[in-house]
Structures are given as C-alpha cells and as structure tokens.
Amino acid sequence: LQLVESGGGLVQPGGSLRLSCEASGAAFHDYAVAWFRQAPGKEREGVSCISAHGGTTNYADSVGSRFTISRDNGKNTVFLQVNNLKPEDTAVYYCAAVSIFVPDTIRATCNTPIRGRDYDYWGQGTQVTVSS
C-alpha cells in the first residue's frame, strides 16, 4: 500500500484546509487510516483515525471538533478537514494505514490514543503552516 498526502499549505489563523491521503496498491477498504502530525522539536501526535469502512472515527483532545476525518473508498482517499487553524497546528501531517487482517486486530479498530506503532504504512507528509 502506498499513501500520498496533499492539501497542505500556508494559511492564516482561523483558516481552513482539506488534507487528502490517496492510497494505491491494495484494497483500500481493508485498511484503517489515521492522521498524525509532527511539529519541529516535538513528538509525533496522532490527531484522528477512521475505521476501514468509516463507521468509527476518533480525534485527539487537542483538535476537538475543529478537525473532521472522512473517507471515500471508491476514490481510495481519506480526507482531513481542518478548520479554525491555530499557530500550534503548524506541523507536517502524515497519513498512515493498517490492514484489518493483521493478527493483532485491535490495531485496526481506530482506538484512542491514536498510536503510531499501530500503523504499518506511511505517507511522506504534507506541511501545514499557520501564520499571519
């Protein structure tokens, strides 16, 4: 499975972006997907996840209701709508995926906390910069 993120950019505080994670190389509907972010000098943080068929979503407390994750399995794409952006949201945003067929199936159930070690496939990241 290959993942490619897009949609990042420079935005003013209070602005919005829609990040995309496009998958190829496998049956995307068999994968749970999560978004992570990493700011300079900080640890990677799981911000949101969605189960393989979209029935379960979760979010980090730090993003609250400002972020919305969704997926279109017909287009092999997961989206992260990010609203009311704050300077502290500045980071590289990565999507990651895990198959529902892994032996430890709980990894693919979109639980919190959203842990990087649960995900096997990673994209290259897209930069989000929030600044006036």
C-alpha positions in Angstrom: 0.0 0.0 0.0 1.3 3.4 -1.0 0.0 6.6 0.6 0.4 10.2 -0.8 -0.7 13.2 1.2 -1.7 16.5 -0.3 -3.5 19.7 0.5 -1.1 21.3 3.0 0.0 24.9 2.7 0.3 28.3 4.4 -2.9 29.6 6.0 -3.8 32.4 8.3 -5.0 31.7 11.9 -8.7 30.9 11.7 -8.4 29.5 8.2 -9.2 26.0 6.9 -7.5 23.3 4.8 -8.6 20.0 3.4 -5.9 17.4 3.5 -6.1 14.3 1.3 -4.5 10.9 1.6 -4.7 8.9 -1.6 -3.9 5.2 -1.5 -2.8 2.8 -4.2 -1.5 -0.7 -4.5 -4.1 -2.5 -2.3 -7.7 -2.8 -1.4 -8.1 0.5 0.5 -11.4 -0.6 2.1 -9.4 -3.2 4.1 -7.4 -0.5 5.9 -8.0 1.7 8.9 -6.3 5.1 8.4 -5.1 7.7 10.8 -3.6 11.2 10.6 -0.6 12.1 12.6 1.4 15.4 12.8 4.8 16.3 14.0 6.0 19.8 14.7 9.7 20.7 14.9 11.2 19.6 18.1 8.0 17.8 19.2 6.9 14.2 19.3 4.6 12.8 16.7 0.9 13.1 17.7 -2.0 11.1 16.5 -4.8 13.5 15.6 -7.6 11.4 14.1 -8.4 8.0 12.8 -11.1 6.3 10.8 -12.0 2.6 10.6 -11.8 0.7 7.3 -15.5 1.2 6.4 -15.8 4.6 8.0 -18.1 3.6 10.9 -15.7 4.7 13.6 -13.8 7.9 14.0 -11.8 9.3 16.8 -9.9 12.5 17.5 -7.2 13.8 19.8 -8.4 16.1 22.5 -6.0 18.8 21.2 -8.0 19.2 18.0 -11.5 18.7 19.4 -14.3 19.5 16.9 -12.0 21.6 14.6 -10.9 18.5 12.6 -13.2 16.1 10.7 -11.9 12.9 9.1 -13.8 11.1 6.3 -13.1 8.6 3.6 -14.2 7.8 0.1 -13.3 4.2 -0.5 -14.4 4.5 -4.1 -11.7 7.1 -4.6 -9.2 5.4 -2.3 -8.9 8.6 -0.4 -9.1 9.7 3.2 -9.7 13.4 4.0 -9.0 15.5 7.0 -10.9 18.8 7.1 -9.1 21.2 9.4 -10.9 24.3 10.5 -10.2 27.3 12.7 -6.5 26.6 12.4 -4.2 27.9 15.1 -0.4 28.5 15.0 0.1 25.5 17.2 -1.4 23.3 14.4 1.7 24.0 12.4 3.3 20.7 11.6 4.0 18.1 9.0 0.8 16.0 8.6 1.1 12.3 7.8 -1.4 9.7 7.0 -0.9 6.1 8.0 -2.8 2.8 7.4 -3.1 -0.6 8.9 -4.8 -3.7 7.4 -7.8 -5.1 9.2 -6.2 -8.6 8.6 -3.3 -8.1 10.9 -3.1 -10.7 13.7 -3.5 -8.1 16.4 -6.8 -6.9 15.1 -7.3 -4.3 17.7 -4.7 -2.2 15.9 -7.2 -1.6 13.1 -10.2 -0.6 15.2 -9.4 3.2 15.4 -8.9 3.3 19.2 -7.6 6.1 21.3 -5.0 7.0 22.0 -4.0 7.0 18.3 -0.6 5.3 18.4 1.9 5.4 15.6 3.1 1.9 16.3 -0.3 0.5 15.4 0.1 1.6 11.7 2.3 -0.1 9.2 2.1 2.1 6.1 3.0 5.8 6.0 2.9 8.6 3.5 5.6 11.2 3.0 3.7 14.0 4.8 2.3 17.4 3.8 3.4 20.7 5.5 0.7 22.8 7.2 1.9 26.2 8.3 -0.5 28.5 10.2 0.8 32.1 10.4 -0.3 35.6 9.9 
